[in-house]
Structures are given as C-alpha cells and as structure tokens.
C-alpha cells in the first residue's frame, strides 16, 4: 500500500515533459513496461497540473 501511494505521488508531480520522461523511465526500470492505462493516467495528471497553472477550472471531455 505504501508503495502504491509513493507511485501516485510521483505521477501527480509530473509538471513538464522532462519530469514525465524521468518518472516514466524510473517506473519502467522498477516495474518493466508500463501499461497503456498508466501512461494515460500520467498524461492526465500532467494536463491537470498544466491547467492549474493557467487557472483553467473546468474541462469537458467527449468521445472526439
């Protein structure tokens, strides 16, 4: 459980392409090839962090 929280904290800290690559590489070194869902989650967290920086409050997602 502690390990899972640590991983989420790392992913939540993604704030740039460099940090994305670094954390992705670190996780791959530790766990092997990452599942597509984890990579998507990392991109979503990165997007949320960028949105907060520019004060975007709401984002609507659709199938397109």
CNS distance restraints for C-alpha pairs under 8 A (distance, minus, plus):
assign (resid   1 and name CA) (resid   5 and name CA) 6.44 0.50 0.50
assign (resid   2 and name CA) (resid   6 and name CA) 6.32 0.50 0.50
assign (resid   3 and name CA) (resid   7 and name CA) 6.30 0.50 0.50
assign (resid   4 and name CA) (resid   8 and name CA) 6.35 0.50 0.50
assign (resid   5 and name CA) (resid   9 and name CA) 6.19 0.50 0.50
assign (resid   6 and name CA) (resid  10 and name CA) 6.31 0.50 0.50
assign (resid   7 and name CA) (resid  11 and name CA) 6.24 0.50 0.50
assign (resid   8 and name CA) (resid  12 and name CA) 5.96 0.50 0.50
assign (resid   9 and name CA) (resid  13 and name CA) 6.29 0.50 0.50
assign (resid  10 and name CA) (resid  14 and name CA) 7.09 0.50 0.50
assign (resid  10 and name CA) (resid  23 and name CA) 6.91 0.50 0.50
assign (resid  11 and name CA) (resid  23 and name CA) 7.05 0.50 0.50
assign (resid  11 and name CA) (resid  42 and name CA) 5.80 0.50 0.50
assign (resid  11 and name CA) (resid  45 and name CA) 6.94 0.50 0.50
assign (resid  12 and name CA) (resid  42 and name CA) 7.61 0.50 0.50
assign (resid  12 and name CA) (resid  45 and name CA) 5.73 0.50 0.50
assign (resid  12 and name CA) (resid  46 and name CA) 7.41 0.50 0.50
assign (resid  13 and name CA) (resid  19 and name CA) 7.99 0.50 0.50
assign (resid  13 and name CA) (resid  45 and name CA) 7.99 0.50 0.50
assign (resid  13 and name CA) (resid  46 and name CA) 7.86 0.50 0.50
assign (resid  14 and name CA) (resid  19 and name CA) 5.51 0.50 0.50
assign (resid  14 and name CA) (resid  20 and name CA) 5.43 0.50 0.50
assign (resid  14 and name CA) (resid  23 and name CA) 7.67 0.50 0.50
assign (resid  14 and name CA) (resid  42 and name CA) 7.31 0.50 0.50
assign (resid  14 and name CA) (resid  45 and name CA) 6.76 0.50 0.50
assign (resid  14 and name CA) (resid  46 and name CA) 5.19 0.50 0.50
assign (resid  14 and name CA) (resid  49 and name CA) 7.44 0.50 0.50
assign (resid  15 and name CA) (resid  19 and name CA) 6.30 0.50 0.50
assign (resid  15 and name CA) (resid  20 and name CA) 7.21 0.50 0.50
assign (resid  15 and name CA) (resid  46 and name CA) 5.51 0.50 0.50
assign (resid  15 and name CA) (resid  49 and name CA) 6.08 0.50 0.50
assign (resid  15 and name CA) (resid  50 and name CA) 6.79 0.50 0.50
assign (resid  16 and name CA) (resid  20 and name CA) 6.09 0.50 0.50
assign (resid  16 and name CA) (resid  46 and name CA) 7.11 0.50 0.50
assign (resid  17 and name CA) (resid  21 and name CA) 6.16 0.50 0.50
assign (resid  18 and name CA) (resid  22 and name CA) 6.11 0.50 0.50
assign (resid  19 and name CA) (resid  23 and name CA) 6.01 0.50 0.50
assign (resid  20 and name CA) (resid  24 and name CA) 5.98 0.50 0.50
assign (resid  20 and name CA) (resid  42 and name CA) 7.43 0.50 0.50
assign (resid  20 and name CA) (resid  46 and name CA) 7.69 0.50 0.50
assign (resid  21 and name CA) (resid  25 and name CA) 5.95 0.50 0.50
assign (resid  22 and name CA) (resid  26 and name CA) 6.11 0.50 0.50
assign (resid  23 and name CA) (resid  27 and name CA) 6.09 0.50 0.50
assign (resid  24 and name CA) (resid  28 and name CA) 6.11 0.50 0.50
assign (resid  24 and name CA) (resid  39 and name CA) 7.92 0.50 0.50
assign (resid  25 and name CA) (resid  29 and name CA) 6.08 0.50 0.50
assign (resid  26 and name CA) (resid  30 and name CA) 6.30 0.50 0.50
assign (resid  27 and name CA) (resid  31 and name CA) 5.84 0.50 0.50
assign (resid  27 and name CA) (resid  32 and name CA) 7.33 0.50 0.50
assign (resid  27 and name CA) (resid  34 and name CA) 7.58 0.50 0.50
assign (resid  28 and name CA) (resid  32 and name CA) 4.46 0.50 0.50
assign (resid  28 and name CA) (resid  33 and name CA) 5.40 0.50 0.50
assign (resid  28 and name CA) (resid  34 and name CA) 6.15 0.50 0.50
assign (resid  34 and name CA) (resid  38 and name CA) 6.46 0.50 0.50
assign (resid  34 and name CA) (resid  39 and name CA) 6.89 0.50 0.50
assign (resid  35 and name CA) (resid  39 and name CA) 6.67 0.50 0.50
assign (resid  36 and name CA) (resid  40 and name CA) 6.18 0.50 0.50
assign (resid  37 and name CA) (resid  41 and name CA) 6.09 0.50 0.50
assign (resid  38 and name CA) (resid  42 and name CA) 6.20 0.50 0.50
assign (resid  39 and name CA) (resid  43 and name CA) 6.34 0.50 0.50
assign (resid  40 and name CA) (resid  44 and name CA) 6.16 0.50 0.50
assign (resid  41 and name CA) (resid  45 and name CA) 6.21 0.50 0.50
assign (resid  42 and name CA) (resid  46 and name CA) 6.18 0.50 0.50
assign (resid  43 and name CA) (resid  47 and name CA) 6.10 0.50 0.50
assign (resid  44 and name CA) (resid  48 and name CA) 6.14 0.50 0.50
assign (resid  45 and name CA) (resid  49 and name CA) 6.20 0.50 0.50
assign (resid  46 and name CA) (resid  50 and name CA) 6.26 0.50 0.50
assign (resid  47 and name CA) (resid  51 and name CA) 6.04 0.50 0.50
assign (resid  48 and name CA) (resid  52 and name CA) 6.20 0.50 0.50
assign (resid  49 and name CA) (resid  53 and name CA) 6.43 0.50 0.50
assign (resid  50 and name CA) (resid  54 and name CA) 6.68 0.50 0.50
assign (resid  51 and name CA) (resid  55 and name CA) 6.00 0.50 0.50
assign (resid  51 and name CA) (resid  56 and name CA) 5.04 0.50 0.50
assign (resid  51 and name CA) (resid  57 and name CA) 7.57 0.50 0.50
assign (resid  52 and name CA) (resid  56 and name CA) 5.86 0.50 0.50
assign (resid  52 and name CA) (resid  57 and name CA) 7.37 0.50 0.50
